[in-house]
C-alpha cells in the first residue's frame, strides 16, 4: 500500500511541476499561418500556402482544392513535399532575411496574411 501511495504522490508532483512549465515556442512559429502569392512574374496559379505546427502544410488552390504536405526548414531554406494524387511533388523556397517573404526560384514570392 505504501508503494502505491508513493507512486501516486510522485506522479502528482511530476504533473504539478511539468504543468507549471510554459510551453516552448517552436523556432518555426513565425511561419505558421496562411501565406499569399504577392509577386507572380510567371503568372502561375495564385494559390495559398498554409503552414501548421508539427511540420505539416497544405496548398489551397484557387479552385478550392487542398493539397496536403510536410515541410522542413534548414538555414534559410524551406523545403516541402506534397502528396498530389499519386505523385509526390517536392519544392523549395528561400526565406528572406527578415522572414517576411518566401521566395521561389523564378522570383515569385509569398507574404504572410495578417
Secondary structure, DSSP 8 states (H G I E B T S, - for coil): -HHHHHHHHHHHHHHHHHHTS-----TTGGG-EEEEEEE-TT-----EEEE-GGGEEEEE-TTS-EEEEEEEEETTEEEEEEEETTEEEEEEEEE-TTS-EEE-TTS-EEEE--
